Amino acid sequence: MVPRSRDGFADAARTMCRARVGPPLHLSVLRKNLEKFAHCDVFVEGLKKAGVPE
């Protein structure tokens, strides 16, 4: 069932995002998973500036 109100659509979107998105990102996990890539430090630094927690 798809809600008709705008607030309902926002609630549906939040629910879908929670169901599809895994655990929250953390820089330490990203460093570990990206360590083989040449630009790992650049990616991690950009995400740090974007507010991803350590």
N, C-alpha and C positions, 0 to 999 in steps of 0.2 A: 504494500500500500504506500503510495507516494503522498505526502502531506501537501495541501494546497496553499497554505500561508507561507509567506517568506520566512518567518521564524521556523516553521516546520521544515523548510528546505535546508536551512542552516543546521538544524538539529540532525537531520538525516545525513548531511555532509559530515558533521562531526562524528557521528556514529560510524559511518563508513570509513573515515580516516582512522579512527581508533582501531577498527577491526583489521585494517590492512597494513598499518604502520607497525613495525616491530618496536622493540624497546627503545627508549630515548638514546640519542647519540651522545657519546662521550669522546673527548679528544684522545684519551689513552687507548681506547679500543680502535679508533680510526688510525692512530699511529701504527699500532700493531698490524692492522690489516692492510695498510698502504705502504709499509716499509720497503717493499720491493720496487715501488714506483719511483722514478727519478724526481718527480715534483711533489713528493709526499709532504715535505716541510711547507711548501707553498699552499697546498690544499688545507693542511691543518691550521696554518696561520690565518688563512681566510675564514675558516669556520670558527676559529677562536674570536676573530673580530666580529663575526656575525652573532656571537653570544652562545656558542655551544660550550657546555660546561666541561671542565677538566675531568 
